[in-house]
Amino acid sequence: MNNTLDPNNLKEGEDFYYTPEGYKCFTEKYHLKRGYCCKSGCRHCPYGFNKKTGGITKK
């Protein structure tokens, strides 16, 4: 298991932040550490996934 992605080892402000609504939002840095696109339409997706088209656009 990759210890840097252990849910108990995430750093607020670096790997994620809380939205005004109280949701945990992962940062671009976290997504890059994870190493792949989950195709969920994440706000900070560095892989260019478009939830509406289902396609990935290289950035």
Long-range contacts (C-beta under 8 A, 24 or more apart in sequence): 4-33, 5-33, 5-34
